[in-house]
């Protein structure tokens, strides 16, 4: 959809951002308790030879089986939520004007009530599919992942702001800047460095 690009734009504009996908990766590093629980739940075959998580092998299992996905989410989601909530509390204590938490499954994990504004990053279904195919995803992987998420139309309906990413990057950045100005922020936007 373009959430990573939007997050990068926010960082360029000086907005503190925490990405829950990165938190999830950190939680399953070798030696982390969450990785041990994942291995207990799914077996040692979800590990690479070096002890790191074989993410694609685990994804194949959990997106093909609803109960397996629920088991994995039960291991990771409470830890992820605790991490981002702790960071948000620190930002509030610092009285940061605007901060952002990137949560791909915000509505699916019922996290919306924690935020003052909900920004939905969206694009057309065709663009989304093409972007994921460009990353090497098969149609089966795409369909399984999309089936695990709410429809984008519902996410847009429940959001207070939408950034539409079926566009060129400079226009995407201008949308982000316009949104921040709407929050009353006075800042000097970074110079456009895109052709």
DADA-V623499 format. One record per pair of residues at least 12 apart in sequence whose C-alpha atoms are under 8 Angstrom apart, sorted by the first residue. I is the first residue (numbers start at 0). GAP is how many residues later the second one is. D is the distance in whole Angstrom. If there is no record, write none. Layout:
BEGIN
I/GAP/D
I/GAP/D
END
This chain:
BEGIN
0/120/6
0/121/5
0/122/5
0/127/6
0/164/7
1/119/6
1/120/7
1/121/8
1/163/6
2/99/7
2/118/6
5/115/8
5/166/8
5/167/8
5/170/7
6/95/7
8/164/6
8/167/7
9/166/7
11/178/7
12/164/8
12/174/8
12/175/8
12/176/6
12/177/7
14/83/6
14/84/6
14/85/7
15/82/8
15/83/5
15/84/6
16/82/6
16/83/5
16/84/6
16/85/7
17/66/7
17/69/8
17/82/6
17/83/5
17/84/6
18/82/6
18/83/5
18/84/7
19/60/7
19/64/7
19/81/7
19/82/6
19/83/6
19/84/8
20/81/8
20/82/7
20/83/8
22/57/6
22/60/7
23/52/7
23/56/6
26/49/8
26/52/8
26/53/8
27/24/8
27/25/7
28/23/6
28/24/7
29/21/6
29/22/6
29/23/8
33/41/7
33/42/7
34/18/8
36/38/7
37/34/7
37/37/7
40/30/8
45/12/6
59/81/8
62/78/8
62/81/6
62/82/6
62/85/8
63/80/7
76/32/8
83/17/7
104/44/7
106/43/8
106/48/7
107/41/7
107/42/7
116/42/8
116/43/6
116/44/8
117/41/5
117/42/5
117/43/6
118/40/6
118/41/6
118/42/5
118/43/6
118/44/7
119/35/7
119/36/6
119/39/6
119/40/8
119/41/6
119/42/5
119/43/6
120/41/6
120/42/5
120/43/6
120/44/7
121/30/7
121/34/8
121/40/7
121/41/6
121/42/5
121/43/6
121/44/8
122/41/6
122/42/5
122/43/5
123/42/7
126/39/7
128/13/7
160/18/8
162/12/6
162/13/7
168/25/8
169/22/7
169/24/7
176/12/7
END
